[in-house]
Amino acid sequence: MRKINFKKLKKTFIIAEIGNNHEGNFKLAKKLIYLAYKAKVDAVKFQTFNTEDFINKKEKKRFKKLKKFELTEKQFIELKKFAHSKKLKFISTPLDIKSADFLIQNSDIIKIASSDNNFFPMIDKIISSKKNKIISTGLTNINEIFFLRNRIYKLIGRKLAHERIAFLHCVTSYPVKDEFANLDSIKYLIDKLNFVIGYSDHTLGLEATSIATSMGAKIIEKHFTIDKYFSNFRDHFLSADFKEMTEMVKKIRKIELLKGSYQKKIQQCEKIFLNSIRRAPYASHQIDKGELLTLENTKFLRSTNSKNFFNMKNIVGKKFIKSVKKDKKILKKNII
């Protein structure tokens, strides 16, 4: 599929983050891709990992759960092909260096998780690749983000960095309470970094993704599940189901229409009113030749063909060179 230039994104790039909500079930993973396609997102995202290189075996319960969720490299390749058949970008987050090597060869975009945005042995490998990268900024402050940005500049230069990399505002909590969502960070990061900025959402509901879009987030990532109560795995509960994801996409697309573009001009729909609701000067009583135009002898009425309104300072005090009857329009040729 065609590579994205993040700086040239024309619409909000919406990612359904399937993550591990398939729980190791390949058929479910495929079904979630299909449902994401039906919801009209732009991309699906998974997590790719080898549990032995990711979780300490002494954490037996955690290790056992993640081991169960593993998909094989062959399965990921099949999922990528299926996503492509639905015109969806295939994204995954590597959670170990071996998985990063695999995704450099077998993904459209690589996502660096908040948990690993300071894990430079893996970051350097991913950044140095030709892949597009999305970096979540949870667990960091602005100085740490600047450090990461400057490291990226040294590795691939400014131009490629801004074309291939986007940062996401993210709060690493599951779920994020409203008082910690801090969506103003989106505008802050846009101003401070001059990169494409998006938002990875961990809140409950859809309000945050709508607000983030209106604030200028060009990428929206939301967890996606078949059923919020599928199991006791934490991510299901904070994920959008099919109905919510479909609604979220519709809301984001409407917000894009409402936002328009960063400019101020007369809109096409306004032009038909230019000649009917602008005002024009009329004589409030009989005005004789030689009189001066004042606010007392003039009234300003909405009038057909009044597109070019007289500038007040250019007409008040001017002399009439011919008389004008009451309620007649005052024309430029009437005054000097």
N, C-alpha and C positions, 0 to 999 in steps of 0.2 A: 504494500500500500504506500501511497505517496507520503513522504516525510512532512511533518508539520514545521512551519516556521512560526514559533510562538508569537513573534512580534507582528505577524500578519493575520492573526486570528480575527475573523470577521464576526463570529458569533461565539457565545459562551460554549466552551467545550465541557460537556457533561459526562462524568464518569460514574458508572455503577460499580461500586467497590464490592465485589463478591467476596474478596478476601478468602477466608476459610469457612464461609457459610455453607459450602458444599460438604464439609466435614469428611472429606476423603472419598465422597461418592461421585464418581466420574459422570454418571448419568445426570445427577442433580446439578453438577457444575455446568453441563451442557444445556440443561433446561433453564438454568438461571441466565445463561447467555441469550437464549431465545427470548425469554421474558424481558430482558434488558433491551433487546432489539425491538420488541413490541412496544416498549415504553418510550422508544425513540431517543435513547441516549446516544452518545457519540463513541463511547468506549466502555470496555469492561476491564476490571482490574482484579488480579489474584495476588497471592503470596506464594513465592517459590522458595523452598528450603529443604535442606537435609537436616533432620532433627539433631543428629549427632554433632553437627557443626554449629548448632544454634542454641540448644538447651543443655544445661548440665544434667547428666544422667542421675545425679544424686537427687534432683528434684523429680522424683519418680512419677508423681501424679501429673505434673505438667508435661514431662517428657512423653508419657504414655498417650496423653490426649493429642499432642502435636504430631506424634508418630502416626497416629490413626488418621490425621488430616492430610498427610503427605500425598501428593500426586506425583507420578513418574514424569520424567522428561518427555517420554513418548506421549503421555496423556496431555501434557501442556502443548505439545506441537499440534495434536489433534484439536485441542480447544482453540488454539490460534487460528487454525484453518477454518474452523466452524465460525468463529467471530468474523473472519475476513469474508466468509460467504454471506454474512449479514451486513457487510459494509461497516463493521465496527473495528475500531483500533483495539489491539490486544496489548494490555499493560500488565506488568507484574512487579512486585517488590521482592528483590532478593534479600534473604536473611542470612546468607553466608556467601563467602567469596566464590565458591564453586558454582553456586546458583547464579551469581552475578555473571560469571563467564558464560553460562548457558543462556541467560537472557540477552546478553550482548549480541548473541547470534540468533536469538529466536523470539524477540519481542519488538513491538513497534516503539514503545516508550518504556523506560525503566523508572520506577518510582523509588525514591529513597525515603524510608520511613523516618518519622521523628526520632524513633529510638536509635537510629543509626546515622543521624546527620552530623555526628562527630566521629564516626568510625572511618578514619581516613584511609586505611589500607583498602577498604572496599570502595569508598567514595572516589578516590583517585583513579581506580581502574574504570569505574563507570563513567566518570566525567571525561576521561581521556578517549573513550569510545566515541563513535560517530552517532550514537543513538540520541534521541531526544530524552531529556531527563526532567522529572518533576521532583522537587524536594520539599518535604513537609518541614515546618519550622517549629513544631511543638518542642517543649523542653529547652528552648533557647531564648536568649535576650538579643537585642539588636547588635551588640558588639560581637557576639558569637556568630551572628549571621554575616556581619561585615567580614569577619575572619574567613568564613567559608567562601564568601563571594570573591575575596581577594585571592584565595587559593585557586578558585576556578579560573579567574583571569590569568593567573600565571600558567595554568595548565593548557588552556585552549584559546586565550585571548578574549578581548571584550566582545568583538563582533559575533563570533560563534557562540559565546556564552549567552548573549541576549537572544539569539535565534533558536538555540537548542534547549534552553533551560528556563523553567518557570518555578517560582516558589509559591507554596501554599501556606496561608495562615492556618494554624492548627493549634488546638488546645488538647493536650494529651491527658484526657480523662474520659471515663466510659460509664455513663453518659456525662456530657458536660452540662452543668447547671447553667441556667440563663445568665446568672450574674458573673460567670467566668468566660462566657463566649467571646467577649471583647472584640466585637466585629469592627470597631474603629481601627483595629490593627491593620485591616486591609488597606485603608487609605494611607495609613502611616507607612506601610511597606512599599506601596506604590510610589510615594513621595521620596522615601529614603533610598530605595534600590534601583528604581527605573527599570526593573525587570517586569515581565508579565507576572501578575500576582493572582492567585486563586484562593480557594477556600476548601479545606477538608473538614467536613461537618461531623461532629459527634454529639450534637444536641438531639433532643427528642422533638419530633415534628418537622415542619417544613418552613417555618418562618425565617430561620437563620439563613437558609440558602437563598431565599427571595431577597432578604436584606443585603446579603453579600453581593448578589448580582447587581443590585441597584447601586452599591458602593464602588463598583468597578471590577469586581472579581471576574476574570476571564476564563477561569476553570472552576468548576464545581464538582466536588467528589462527595458522594454519599454512599454509606453502606447499604447493601441490597440483599434481601433474603426472600426465600420462598414463603416463610411464615415466621412472624415475630416470636412465636412460641414453639418453634420447631424442636428445640432442645434447651437445655440449661446453659449452653455455650453463650457467653456474654454478648457477643456481637449481634445475635439475632434480635434481641430486644431493642437495641438502638438503631437498627436498620430500617430502611423503607421497604415495604412490601411492594408488589407489583402496582397496586392501586395508587399508593402514595408516590412511587417513582414516576408513574405516568402523570399524576397531578403536578409533581414538582417540575417536570420538563415543560409542561404547558405554562406554568406560572413563570418560569425563567424566560421562555420565548416571548411571553406577553410583556414582561418587564423590559426585555431588549427593545421591543417595538416602542414602548412608552419612553424609554431613555433617549432614543434617537442618537444623535451624534454631537460631539463636542464643538458646538458653534452656535451662532445666533443669526438667523436669517428669516426672511418672510417665507413661510411654508406654502407649498403649492395650494393646499386647501384654503389658505387665507386670501389668495390673490383675487378670488371672485368677489370678495367683500371690499376690496380697496376702493372701488368707485361708488360704493353705496353707503358706507358708514363713516367716511371721513367728512369733516366739516368744511364749509365754504362761507365766506363773508357775504352778508346781505344787508341792504339798507333798512334800518329800523324805522326810518321815516324819510320823507322827501329830503334828498341831499342836493344842494345847489352847487353849481360850478364855482370853484374857488374855495369851497369849504375844506377843512382838514378832516381827515379820517380819525375818529375817536371811538372809544369803546361805547360812548353814549349814542352815536348815530349808526352803530354797526351791531349786528347780531350774527352769531355763527351757528349755522344749521347743517344738519346732515343733508347731503344733496347728491344726486346722481352726478357722476363724472367729477368728483372732488378729490381725485387721487393726489393731486399736488396741492396740498394745503398751504395757504399763504403763511409765511413766517411772521408772527405778530410784530416783531421789532422792525420788520421790513415794510410794514404797511401803516402802522399807527403814526399819525403825524403827516402822512402824505397828503398832497393837495388833489382835489378832484378837478379834472380838466373838462369834465362834462357832468351834467346833472344826472342823478340816478333816482328813479322813482322808488317809493316805499315797497319793501319786500322783493325788490329786484336784486339779482346777484351782482356783486361788485367784481368787475373783471380787471385784470392788470392794466388793460388799456384805458381804464377809467381814471387812473391816478398816476401822478408822477412824484 
